[in-house]
Amino acid sequence: MKLIKSIVRPNKVDEVKDALARLNIAGMTVTEVRGHGKQKGHTAIYRGKEYNVSLLPKMEVEVVVADALADEAIKAIVDAARTGEIGDGRVFVFPVLESYRIRTGEREV
Protein backbone atom coordinates (compact mmCIF):
# COMPACT_ATOMS: atom_id res chain seq x y z
CA MET A 1 0.00 0.00 0.00
CA LYS A 2 1.01 3.61 -0.57
CA LEU A 3 0.08 6.81 1.22
CA ILE A 4 -0.29 9.58 -1.36
CA LYS A 5 -0.17 13.02 0.22
CA SER A 6 -0.82 15.93 -2.10
CA ILE A 7 -0.80 19.66 -1.46
CA VAL A 8 -3.14 21.43 -3.90
CA ARG A 9 -4.86 24.75 -4.44
CA PRO A 10 -8.14 25.04 -2.47
CA ASN A 11 -10.18 25.50 -5.64
CA LYS A 12 -8.85 22.20 -7.06
CA VAL A 13 -9.95 19.87 -4.24
CA ASP A 14 -13.28 18.95 -5.83
CA GLU A 15 -11.59 18.16 -9.14
CA VAL A 16 -9.04 15.96 -7.37
CA LYS A 17 -11.82 14.22 -5.42
CA ASP A 18 -13.79 13.57 -8.62
CA ALA A 19 -10.69 12.26 -10.42
CA LEU A 20 -10.00 9.82 -7.58
CA ALA A 21 -13.67 8.78 -7.47
CA ARG A 22 -13.41 7.77 -11.15
CA LEU A 23 -10.71 5.30 -10.01
CA ASN A 24 -13.07 4.02 -7.28
CA ILE A 25 -10.94 5.64 -4.56
CA ALA A 26 -13.52 6.87 -2.08
CA GLY A 27 -11.68 7.23 1.22
CA MET A 28 -9.57 10.31 1.71
CA THR A 29 -8.58 12.88 4.30
CA VAL A 30 -8.64 16.57 3.41
CA THR A 31 -7.00 19.16 5.66
CA GLU A 32 -6.66 22.94 5.36
CA VAL A 33 -2.97 23.85 5.53
CA ARG A 34 -0.81 26.91 4.95
CA GLY A 35 2.63 27.05 3.41
CA HIS A 36 4.78 28.10 0.50
CA GLY A 37 7.14 26.59 -1.99
CA LYS A 38 9.22 28.32 -4.61
CA GLN A 39 6.83 31.25 -4.93
CA LYS A 40 7.58 32.35 -1.32
CA GLY A 41 4.16 34.01 -0.96
CA HIS A 42 3.00 37.32 -2.35
CA THR A 43 2.23 40.88 -1.31
CA ALA A 44 -1.30 42.03 -0.58
CA ILE A 45 -2.85 45.39 0.19
CA TYR A 46 -5.25 45.59 3.14
CA ARG A 47 -6.77 48.92 4.19
CA GLY A 48 -4.14 50.81 2.23
CA LYS A 49 -1.14 49.03 3.74
CA GLU A 50 1.00 46.53 1.88
CA TYR A 51 1.58 43.17 3.60
CA ASN A 52 3.83 40.26 2.71
CA VAL A 53 1.78 37.05 2.78
CA SER A 54 4.35 34.28 3.09
CA LEU A 55 2.08 31.36 4.05
CA LEU A 56 -0.53 30.69 1.39
CA PRO A 57 -3.72 28.67 1.96
CA LYS A 58 -3.52 25.17 0.49
CA MET A 59 -5.37 21.88 0.93
CA GLU A 60 -3.73 18.59 1.80
CA VAL A 61 -5.40 15.50 0.34
CA GLU A 62 -4.32 12.11 1.68
CA VAL A 63 -5.31 8.73 0.26
CA VAL A 64 -4.05 5.22 0.85
CA VAL A 65 -4.17 2.96 -2.20
CA ALA A 66 -2.93 -0.46 -3.27
CA ASP A 67 0.53 -0.48 -4.84
CA ALA A 68 -0.96 -1.45 -8.21
CA LEU A 69 -3.22 1.63 -8.20
CA ALA A 70 -0.64 4.18 -6.98
CA ASP A 71 0.64 5.35 -10.39
CA GLU A 72 -2.91 5.86 -11.72
CA ALA A 73 -3.92 7.77 -8.58
CA ILE A 74 -0.85 10.03 -8.78
CA LYS A 75 -1.53 10.79 -12.44
CA ALA A 76 -5.18 11.54 -11.66
CA ILE A 77 -4.22 13.96 -8.87
CA VAL A 78 -1.58 15.74 -10.96
CA ASP A 79 -3.88 16.08 -13.98
CA ALA A 80 -6.80 17.35 -11.87
CA ALA A 81 -4.74 19.83 -9.80
CA ARG A 82 -2.56 21.28 -12.57
CA THR A 83 -3.19 24.85 -13.74
CA GLY A 84 0.28 25.39 -15.19
CA GLU A 85 0.95 28.29 -12.82
CA ILE A 86 3.46 28.45 -9.99
CA GLY A 87 1.92 27.23 -6.74
CA ASP A 88 0.02 24.24 -8.16
CA GLY A 89 1.35 22.02 -5.35
CA ARG A 90 3.23 18.77 -4.78
CA VAL A 91 2.56 15.05 -4.46
CA PHE A 92 4.44 12.91 -1.95
CA VAL A 93 4.32 9.10 -1.86
CA PHE A 94 5.09 7.02 1.22
CA PRO A 95 5.04 3.24 1.74
CA VAL A 96 2.40 1.96 4.17
CA LEU A 97 3.57 -1.18 5.92
CA GLU A 98 0.27 -2.04 7.58
CA SER A 99 -2.99 -0.54 8.76
CA TYR A 100 -5.59 -1.46 11.36
CA ARG A 101 -9.35 -1.00 11.30
CA ILE A 102 -10.18 0.50 14.69
CA ARG A 103 -13.72 -0.91 14.90
CA THR A 104 -12.68 -4.56 14.41
CA GLY A 105 -8.95 -4.53 15.05
CA GLU A 106 -8.52 -6.14 11.62
CA ARG A 107 -5.01 -5.78 10.22
CA GLU A 108 -4.36 -5.03 6.56
CA VAL A 109 -0.97 -5.49 4.96
N, CA and C atoms as a LAMMPS dump frame, in Angstrom:
ITEM: TIMESTEP
0
ITEM: NUMBER OF ATOMS
327
ITEM: BOX BOUNDS ff ff ff
-5.0000000000000000e+02 5.0000000000000000e+02
-5.0000000000000000e+02 5.0000000000000000e+02
-5.0000000000000000e+02 5.0000000000000000e+02
ITEM: ATOMS id mol type element x y z
1 1 1 N 0.842 -1.184 0
2 1 2 C 0 0 0
3 1 3 C 0.88 1.238 0
4 2 1 N 0.318 2.326 -0.516
5 2 2 C 1.014 3.608 -0.573
6 2 3 C 0.114 4.7 0.018
7 3 1 N 0.739 5.598 0.771
8 3 2 C 0.075 6.81 1.217
9 3 3 C 0.464 7.903 0.237
10 4 1 N -0.527 8.483 -0.414
11 4 2 C -0.287 9.576 -1.359
12 4 3 C -0.784 10.846 -0.697
13 5 1 N 0.15 11.746 -0.422
14 5 2 C -0.168 13.02 0.223
15 5 3 C 0.067 14.111 -0.804
16 6 1 N -0.967 14.869 -1.109
17 6 2 C -0.82 15.929 -2.104
18 6 3 C -1.24 17.262 -1.501
19 7 1 N -0.498 18.289 -1.866
20 7 2 C -0.8 19.66 -1.458
21 7 3 C -1.285 20.367 -2.718
22 8 1 N -2.538 20.838 -2.696
23 8 2 C -3.136 21.426 -3.898
24 8 3 C -3.798 22.762 -3.561
25 9 1 N -4.124 23.492 -4.608
26 9 2 C -4.86 24.747 -4.439
27 9 3 C -6.26 24.431 -3.881
28 10 1 N -6.797 25.3 -3.025
29 10 2 C -8.135 25.04 -2.468
30 10 3 C -9.224 24.87 -3.513
31 11 1 N -9.136 25.598 -4.617
32 11 2 C -10.18 25.503 -5.638
33 11 3 C -10.067 24.244 -6.498
34 12 1 N -9.037 23.42 -6.271
35 12 2 C -8.845 22.204 -7.056
36 12 3 C -9.233 20.929 -6.303
37 13 1 N -9.652 21.052 -5.052
38 13 2 C -9.946 19.872 -4.241
39 13 3 C -11.084 19.051 -4.835
40 14 1 N -12.153 19.7 -5.267
41 14 2 C -13.283 18.952 -5.828
42 14 3 C -12.89 18.214 -7.1
43 15 1 N -12.053 18.834 -7.928
44 15 2 C -11.594 18.159 -9.143
45 15 3 C -10.72 16.954 -8.808
46 16 1 N -9.869 17.085 -7.803
47 16 2 C -9.04 15.96 -7.367
48 16 3 C -9.927 14.851 -6.816
49 17 1 N -10.901 15.215 -5.993
50 17 2 C -11.823 14.225 -5.42
51 17 3 C -12.576 13.481 -6.516
52 18 1 N -13.066 14.198 -7.51
53 18 2 C -13.79 13.572 -8.618
54 18 3 C -12.88 12.662 -9.442
55 19 1 N -11.64 13.085 -9.663
56 19 2 C -10.689 12.264 -10.422
57 19 3 C -10.388 10.963 -9.687
58 20 1 N -10.244 11.033 -8.371
59 20 2 C -9.999 9.818 -7.585
60 20 3 C -11.247 8.933 -7.53
61 21 1 N -12.422 9.551 -7.483
62 21 2 C -13.666 8.776 -7.469
63 21 3 C -13.819 7.971 -8.761
64 22 1 N -13.346 8.512 -9.888
65 22 2 C -13.412 7.769 -11.149
66 22 3 C -12.542 6.517 -11.108
67 23 1 N -11.557 6.489 -10.196
68 23 2 C -10.709 5.301 -10.008
69 23 3 C -11.234 4.42 -8.877
70 24 1 N -12.438 4.727 -8.397
71 24 2 C -13.066 4.018 -7.276
72 24 3 C -12.267 4.168 -5.985
73 25 1 N -11.622 5.303 -5.809
74 25 2 C -10.945 5.637 -4.56
75 25 3 C -11.873 6.586 -3.821
76 26 1 N -12.514 6.079 -2.771
77 26 2 C -13.523 6.873 -2.081
78 26 3 C -12.999 7.471 -0.78
79 27 1 N -12.148 6.753 -0.068
80 27 2 C -11.681 7.225 1.222
81 27 3 C -10.531 8.199 1.084
82 28 1 N -10.643 9.33 1.747
83 28 2 C -9.571 10.314 1.708
84 28 3 C -9.698 11.215 2.917
85 29 1 N -8.606 11.882 3.238
86 29 2 C -8.585 12.881 4.301
87 29 3 C -8.173 14.196 3.673
88 30 1 N -8.937 15.243 3.958
89 30 2 C -8.644 16.569 3.413
90 30 3 C -8.456 17.527 4.587
91 31 1 N -7.342 18.254 4.566
92 31 2 C -6.997 19.163 5.657
93 31 3 C -6.624 20.525 5.09
94 32 1 N -7.091 21.591 5.743
95 32 2 C -6.659 22.938 5.364
96 32 3 C -5.269 23.161 5.942
97 33 1 N -4.341 23.582 5.094
98 33 2 C -2.975 23.848 5.529
99 33 3 C -2.522 25.187 4.968
100 34 1 N -1.402 25.683 5.464
101 34 2 C -0.814 26.912 4.95
102 34 3 C 0.66 26.653 4.727
103 35 1 N 1.216 27.237 3.675
104 35 2 C 2.627 27.052 3.41
105 35 3 C 3.047 27.766 2.143
106 36 1 N 4.293 27.534 1.759
107 36 2 C 4.78 28.097 0.5
108 36 3 C 5.886 27.212 -0.037
109 37 1 N 6.07 27.296 -1.314
110 37 2 C 7.145 26.588 -1.988
111 37 3 C 8.059 27.608 -2.629
112 38 1 N 8.324 27.414 -3.903
113 38 2 C 9.224 28.325 -4.607
114 38 3 C 8.688 29.747 -4.705
115 39 1 N 7.366 29.907 -4.722
116 39 2 C 6.83 31.253 -4.925
117 39 3 C 7.017 32.143 -3.704
118 40 1 N 7.28 31.591 -2.549
119 40 2 C 7.576 32.347 -1.322
120 40 3 C 6.495 33.357 -0.949
121 41 1 N 5.257 33.117 -1.33
122 41 2 C 4.163 34.009 -0.961
123 41 3 C 3.985 35.149 -1.942
124 42 1 N 3.265 36.167 -1.504
125 42 2 C 2.996 37.325 -2.352
126 42 3 C 2.704 38.527 -1.465
127 43 1 N 2.599 39.694 -2.069
128 43 2 C 2.226 40.884 -1.312
129 43 3 C 0.748 41.163 -1.532
130 44 1 N 0.115 41.686 -0.502
131 44 2 C -1.3 42.026 -0.579
132 44 3 C -1.495 43.396 0.048
133 45 1 N -2.536 44.089 -0.371
134 45 2 C -2.854 45.392 0.192
135 45 3 C -4.143 45.261 0.985
136 46 1 N -4.088 45.642 2.255
137 46 2 C -5.25 45.59 3.139
138 46 3 C -5.378 46.934 3.829
139 47 1 N -6.492 47.598 3.611
140 47 2 C -6.766 48.92 4.186
141 47 3 C -5.64 49.915 3.897
142 48 1 N -5.144 49.863 2.684
143 48 2 C -4.141 50.814 2.234
144 48 3 C -2.715 50.485 2.608
145 49 1 N -2.497 49.417 3.364
146 49 2 C -1.144 49.025 3.742
147 49 3 C -0.752 47.763 2.987
148 50 1 N 0.503 47.699 2.606
149 50 2 C 1.002 46.532 1.884
150 50 3 C 1.55 45.511 2.886
151 51 1 N 1.143 44.252 2.725
152 51 2 C 1.577 43.171 3.598
153 51 3 C 2.224 42.074 2.77
154 52 1 N 3.219 41.421 3.352
155 52 2 C 3.826 40.259 2.714
156 52 3 C 3.143 39.009 3.261
157 53 1 N 2.461 38.278 2.389
158 53 2 C 1.775 37.047 2.778
159 53 3 C 2.694 35.898 2.399
160 54 1 N 3.361 35.322 3.398
161 54 2 C 4.35 34.277 3.093
162 54 3 C 3.779 32.869 3.195
163 55 1 N 2.7 32.685 3.939
164 55 2 C 2.077 31.359 4.052
165 55 3 C 0.735 31.389 3.343
166 56 1 N 0.668 30.683 2.232
167 56 2 C -0.526 30.694 1.392
168 56 3 C -1.459 29.546 1.771
169 57 1 N -2.777 29.747 1.647
170 57 2 C -3.716 28.671 1.959
171 57 3 C -3.643 27.573 0.898
172 58 1 N -3.54 26.351 1.358
173 58 2 C -3.522 25.171 0.491
174 58 3 C -4.394 24.105 1.138
175 59 1 N -4.632 23.032 0.406
176 59 2 C -5.369 21.885 0.933
177 59 3 C -4.486 20.649 0.799
178 60 1 N -4.485 19.835 1.827
179 60 2 C -3.73 18.588 1.805
180 60 3 C -4.731 17.445 1.637
181 61 1 N -4.532 16.642 0.618
182 61 2 C -5.401 15.496 0.343
183 61 3 C -4.569 14.241 0.534
184 62 1 N -5.033 13.353 1.406
185 62 2 C -4.32 12.111 1.677
186 62 3 C -5.205 10.922 1.303
187 63 1 N -4.625 9.98 0.579
188 63 2 C -5.314 8.732 0.255
189 63 3 C -4.328 7.583 0.406
190 64 1 N -4.854 6.439 0.796
191 64 2 C -4.055 5.218 0.848
192 64 3 C -4.615 4.289 -0.216
193 65 1 N -3.732 3.815 -1.099
194 65 2 C -4.167 2.96 -2.204
195 65 3 C -3.264 1.738 -2.297
196 66 1 N -3.748 0.727 -2.991
197 66 2 C -2.934 -0.456 -3.266
198 66 3 C -1.767 -0.065 -4.164
199 67 1 N -0.662 -0.78 -4.034
200 67 2 C 0.527 -0.484 -4.837
201 67 3 C 0.205 -0.438 -6.328
202 68 1 N -0.638 -1.349 -6.784
203 68 2 C -0.96 -1.445 -8.207
204 68 3 C -1.726 -0.223 -8.711
205 69 1 N -2.396 0.487 -7.815
206 69 2 C -3.222 1.631 -8.202
207 69 3 C -2.507 2.967 -7.988
208 70 1 N -1.328 2.942 -7.368
209 70 2 C -0.641 4.181 -6.98
210 70 3 C -0.317 5.077 -8.175
211 71 1 N 0.259 4.519 -9.235
212 71 2 C 0.637 5.348 -10.386
213 71 3 C -0.571 6.015 -11.026
214 72 1 N -1.678 5.287 -11.139
215 72 2 C -2.906 5.86 -11.717
216 72 3 C -3.443 6.978 -10.832
217 73 1 N -3.41 6.762 -9.517
218 73 2 C -3.915 7.77 -8.584
219 73 3 C -3.063 9.032 -8.637
220 74 1 N -1.749 8.873 -8.695
221 74 2 C -0.85 10.026 -8.777
222 74 3 C -1.117 10.815 -10.052
223 75 1 N -1.245 10.122 -11.167
224 75 2 C -1.528 10.794 -12.44
225 75 3 C -2.863 11.529 -12.383
226 76 1 N -3.871 10.908 -11.776
227 76 2 C -5.182 11.544 -11.665
228 76 3 C -5.105 12.818 -10.83
229 77 1 N -4.36 12.776 -9.727
230 77 2 C -4.216 13.956 -8.87
231 77 3 C -3.487 15.067 -9.616
232 78 1 N -2.374 14.733 -10.241
233 78 2 C -1.579 15.743 -10.957
234 78 3 C -2.399 16.367 -12.082
235 79 1 N -3.087 15.542 -12.864
236 79 2 C -3.883 16.079 -13.977
237 79 3 C -5.023 16.971 -13.484
238 80 1 N -5.663 16.576 -12.376
239 80 2 C -6.797 17.354 -11.866
240 80 3 C -6.356 18.648 -11.197
241 81 1 N -5.181 18.661 -10.57
242 81 2 C -4.741 19.828 -9.796
243 81 3 C -3.929 20.824 -10.615
244 82 1 N -3.467 20.429 -11.786
245 82 2 C -2.564 21.285 -12.565
246 82 3 C -3.301 22.464 -13.195
247 83 1 N -2.72 23.665 -13.023
248 83 2 C -3.185 24.85 -13.739
249 83 3 C -2.09 25.368 -14.665
250 84 1 N -0.851 24.923 -14.423
251 84 2 C 0.276 25.395 -15.194
252 84 3 C 0.941 26.62 -14.589
253 85 1 N 0.405 27.11 -13.492
254 85 2 C 0.946 28.289 -12.818
255 85 3 C 1.779 27.863 -11.619
256 86 1 N 2.686 28.724 -11.185
257 86 2 C 3.463 28.449 -9.993
258 86 3 C 2.508 28.347 -8.799
259 87 1 N 2.782 27.415 -7.901
260 87 2 C 1.92 27.228 -6.736
261 87 3 C 0.875 26.148 -6.907
262 88 1 N 0.992 25.317 -7.95
263 88 2 C 0.023 24.236 -8.157
264 88 3 C 0.097 23.171 -7.065
265 89 1 N 1.258 22.969 -6.456
266 89 2 C 1.354 22.024 -5.352
267 89 3 C 2.356 20.917 -5.589
268 90 1 N 2.297 19.904 -4.741
269 90 2 C 3.227 18.768 -4.778
270 90 3 C 2.472 17.497 -4.424
271 91 1 N 3.064 16.365 -4.836
272 91 2 C 2.558 15.049 -4.46
273 91 3 C 3.707 14.282 -3.829
274 92 1 N 3.455 13.711 -2.659
275 92 2 C 4.441 12.906 -1.949
276 92 3 C 3.895 11.503 -1.812
277 93 1 N 4.757 10.492 -1.941
278 93 2 C 4.322 9.098 -1.864
279 93 3 C 5.147 8.393 -0.791
280 94 1 N 4.455 7.719 0.118
281 94 2 C 5.093 7.016 1.219
282 94 3 C 4.627 5.56 1.237
283 95 1 N 5.493 4.625 1.575
284 95 2 C 5.044 3.244 1.741
285 95 3 C 4.232 3.103 3.028
286 96 1 N 3.202 2.277 2.984
287 96 2 C 2.402 1.957 4.166
288 96 3 C 2.637 0.486 4.458
289 97 1 N 3.23 0.198 5.587
290 97 2 C 3.565 -1.183 5.922
291 97 3 C 2.355 -1.98 6.366
292 98 1 N 1.48 -1.365 7.132
293 98 2 C 0.271 -2.038 7.578
294 98 3 C -0.709 -1 8.089
295 99 1 N -1.965 -1.409 8.187
296 99 2 C -2.988 -0.54 8.765
297 99 3 C -3.949 -1.4 9.569
298 100 1 N -4.658 -0.762 10.496
299 100 2 C -5.593 -1.463 11.359
300 100 3 C -6.934 -0.758 11.333
301 101 1 N -7.993 -1.542 11.213
302 101 2 C -9.348 -0.995 11.3
303 101 3 C -9.675 -0.901 12.782
304 102 1 N -9.965 0.29 13.268
305 102 2 C -10.182 0.498 14.693
306 102 3 C -11.393 -0.272 15.197
307 103 1 N -12.483 -0.263 14.455
308 103 2 C -13.721 -0.914 14.905
309 103 3 C -13.534 -2.401 15.181
310 104 1 N -12.808 -3.101 14.29
311 104 2 C -12.682 -4.556 14.413
312 104 3 C -11.3 -5.016 14.843
313 105 1 N -10.324 -4.122 14.755
314 105 2 C -8.953 -4.533 15.05
315 105 3 C -8.308 -5.281 13.897
316 106 1 N -9.022 -5.409 12.793
317 106 2 C -8.523 -6.136 11.619
318 106 3 C -7.269 -5.462 11.066
319 107 1 N -6.268 -6.283 10.749
320 107 2 C -5.012 -5.783 10.217
321 107 3 C -4.99 -5.966 8.713
322 108 1 N -4.531 -4.939 8.013
323 108 2 C -4.356 -5.028 6.564
324 108 3 C -2.902 -4.807 6.244
325 109 1 N -2.366 -5.621 5.358
326 109 2 C -0.971 -5.492 4.96
327 109 3 C -0.894 -5.144 3.504
